[in-house]
Amino acid sequence: LAKAQERRFDLALEPVDDPALAIDEQKAKAGQAIFLGCALCHGRDAISAGAPAPDLRESFLAVDPAAFRQVVKGGAKIERGMPRFDALSDEQVDQLWHYVRREARKAAAKKQGG
């Protein structure tokens, strides 16, 4: 049953990816550890049902590293409930971005049967 639910969820997912983006696996691994602080709202392993916060694998905003930084570190979405994480270094935000991009790419490949 769990596999069927996972499959159904994945079919509904619309991951956003730009194949031209280079993902640094070392940064993604470091970002995965940092993402634990995001998981309460954005879902464990970057898989969210959309509440209380969106699934970042589907976010067009999260494709652009500068826009991602403005939201995470700059507080650009604070009025929508996304807190500012200004204590994170620029390197940590970059690592988070690589992790989110890696997970979106994996979800896109899975959806396309790869």
N, C-alpha and C positions, 0 to 999 in steps of 0.2 A: 504493500500500500504506500509506503513512504517513497519508493522509487516512482510509482505512478504519479504521486503528488508532485514530486520534484520535476518530473518530465512535463507535467501540465504547467507548472510554474515557469519552467524554462521556455516553453512555447509562447507564453504570454510576454516574456521579457523582450524588450526592444533595445539591445545594447548598442551604444554609439561608439564607433571606433574610427580612427583615421589611420589606415595602414601605413601612411608615410611617417607616422610618429615612431621614433626609436625608443624602445623601452629598455631601461637598464635593469637587469635582473637583480643585481646587488642592491640597488636603490629600492626596488620593489620589495625585496625581502626585508629591508630595514623599515620600509613604510608599512608593511604588514604588522609589525610589532607596534608601531605607533597607532595604527588603525584600531587597536583594541580600545582606545579611548573614544573612538567614534562609533563603535559597534552598538552601543546602547540605542542610539537613534538611527544609524544607517545600516544596521544589521550585521550579524556575525558573518565573517568571511565576505563582507561587502555585498551581502544578499539581503535586501530589504523588501518588505511587502508594501512599502510606501508610507508607512506611518511608524513613528511620528515624523520621520524624515525620508526623503526620496532615496531610491536606489541609485547610487552615483554611477553605476555602470550605464544608466540610461540618460545621464546628464550631458547635454551639449556644452554646458558651461564648464564641466570638468575636463573637456578635451583641451581647452586653452589653459596652459600653465599659469599665465598672468591672471586670468579671470579666477582660476581656482585659488591662487594665492590671495587675491582680493577678498574672496569669501572666507577662506579659512583664517587668514592672519589679519586681514584688514577690516573684517566685520561688514562686508557689503550686503549681507542678507540678515543682518541682526534684527531688522524690523519684521522678518518672517520667522524668527525664532532660532536662527542659526547663530550660536554664540561666536564671539571672536576668540581665537586662540593665538593671541599675540606673544605668548611665551614660547611658542615653537620657533625654532631657528628657520631661516630660509632653507637650509639644507634639509631639515625635517619635513617642511612643507613640500619640497621637491620629492623627497622619498615617498610621502603620502600620495602625491600625484602619480608617480610611477606605479605604485601599488594599485591605485584605482584604474589606471589605464590598462595594466596587465590583466586585471580581473574582467574589465569590459571586453578586452580582446579575447580572452578565454571563453567568455559567454557568447560572443559573436561567432567564434569558431564552432562552438558546441551547437549553437542554433543552426548553423549551416551544415551540420553533420560532420564537422571535422574535429 
